[in-house]
């Protein structure tokens, strides 16, 4: 299976005067968080909320800034999350994908709106 990607729009909901940023994100349902490079956090003027200890795929534990809030838009979906400042590309993890009710289509190597809920996001709250 190859890597799946999604074109998403990121914004700082506290600063409506800033331009939104459309970015290509690597979708990884095995990761939890939205991860963004430092230059994106700077461009969006995101506030550091705290530090988080993150374990990367190689097993290394790193203390990373956790910034936010971040508004994410994908097609007819959206959510608000915090983001880990890490790496050199955007990583869309399971928390925002679940929040927006998105699915990974591995054969097509892309992210899509859940076909069972095409008009609005659904989820469990029990």
Secondary structure, 3 states (H helix, E strand, C coil): CCCEEEEEEEECCCCCCCCCEEEEEEECCCCCCEEECHHHHHHCCCEEEEEEEEECCCCCEEEEEEEEEEEEEECCEEEEEEEEECCCCEEECHHHHHHCCEEEECCCCEEEECHHHCCCCCCCCC
